[in-house]
């Protein structure tokens, strides 16, 4: 004891570390509980794959083919090059921000 000092303050208990450990423990318990809620222990799951024939086989399909004398012409799409340039310049201006 030092001369003239009769009182030594108590050390503060470090409960902050204990609170962290308690929080981690509770978080682990909640995680395990949540994981076990989704499991179903009552059924045994089979991992085998069974390949079988379909029960109903349809062999006769009626197909109707329409015969037409008209020629099939592809539809021509006219493009406007100026609007495409405008779109490209707008895109470049927007991406530079």
Secondary structure per residue as TSV (DSSP state, phi and psi in degrees):
chain	resnum	aa	ss	phi	psi
A	1	X	-	360.0	138.4
A	2	X	-	-79.8	156.3
A	3	X	T	-65.8	127.0
A	4	X	T	83.6	-4.3
A	5	X	-	-107.5	114.6
A	6	X	-	-99.8	-14.8
A	7	X	-	-121.9	125.6
A	8	X	-	-115.0	123.3
A	9	X	-	-66.6	147.9
A	10	X	-	-71.4	149.2
A	11	X	-	-72.1	140.3
A	12	X	-	-73.0	137.8
A	13	X	-	-73.1	136.4
A	14	X	-	-90.0	87.5
A	15	X	H	-90.3	-11.4
A	16	X	H	-63.3	-43.9
A	17	X	H	-64.5	-38.7
A	18	X	H	-67.5	-36.3
A	19	X	H	-65.5	-39.0
A	20	X	H	-62.9	-45.2
A	21	X	H	-64.8	-38.7
A	22	X	H	-64.9	-42.2
A	23	X	H	-62.4	-45.0
A	24	X	H	-63.6	-38.5
A	25	X	H	-64.5	-45.3
A	26	X	H	-66.2	-37.8
A	27	X	H	-63.8	-39.3
A	28	X	H	-65.2	-43.7
A	29	X	H	-62.2	-42.3
A	30	X	H	-65.1	-39.8
A	31	X	H	-62.8	-43.6
A	32	X	H	-65.9	-42.0
A	33	X	H	-62.3	-44.2
A	34	X	H	-64.4	-39.6
A	35	X	H	-65.8	-41.0
A	36	X	H	-74.4	-19.3
A	37	X	H	-66.5	-32.9
A	38	X	S	-81.9	-14.5
A	39	X	-	-84.3	146.2
A	40	X	-	-119.4	106.4
A	41	X	-	-87.8	-8.0
A	42	X	S	-77.3	-25.7
A	43	X	S	-112.0	142.0
A	44	X	-	-94.3	127.3
A	45	X	-	-89.8	131.2
A	46	X	-	-88.3	137.3
A	47	X	-	-104.1	8.9
A	48	X	-	-86.5	150.2
A	49	X	-	-108.5	128.0
A	50	X	-	-112.2	122.2
A	51	X	-	-109.6	125.4
A	52	X	-	-136.3	167.4
A	53	X	-	-76.2	147.3
A	54	X	-	-68.0	148.6
A	55	X	S	-73.9	-29.4
A	56	X	-	-120.2	121.5
A	57	X	-	-110.1	123.3
A	58	X	-	-103.3	111.4
A	59	X	-	-103.3	-31.4
A	60	X	-	-98.2	103.9
A	61	X	-	-111.9	129.5
A	62	X	-	-85.4	119.2
A	63	X	-	-115.7	130.5
A	64	X	-	-110.0	122.4
A	65	X	-	-109.7	123.4
A	66	X	-	-91.2	127.1
A	67	X	-	-98.7	128.0
A	68	X	-	-130.8	145.0
A	69	X	-	-89.7	-10.3
A	70	X	S	-76.3	146.3
A	71	X	-	-82.7	144.5
A	72	X	-	-94.1	116.8
A	73	X	-	-110.1	135.3
A	74	X	-	-70.3	146.4
A	75	X	-	-80.2	125.8
A	76	X	-	-91.4	127.8
A	77	X	-	-103.4	122.9
A	78	X	-	-84.1	133.7
A	79	X	-	-109.7	150.1
A	80	X	-	-113.0	107.5
A	81	X	H	-66.5	-28.9
A	82	X	H	-67.6	-40.2
A	83	X	H	-69.5	-31.4
A	84	X	H	-66.4	-41.1
A	85	X	H	-63.1	-37.2
A	86	X	H	-65.9	-41.0
A	87	X	H	-64.0	-43.2
A	88	X	H	-64.4	-43.1
A	89	X	H	-67.2	-37.0
A	90	X	H	-64.8	-40.4
A	91	X	H	-64.1	-44.1
A	92	X	H	-64.6	-38.5
A	93	X	H	-67.2	-36.3
A	94	X	H	-73.7	-31.7
A	95	X	H	-82.4	-12.9
A	96	X	T	-82.4	-6.9
A	97	X	-	-71.7	360.0
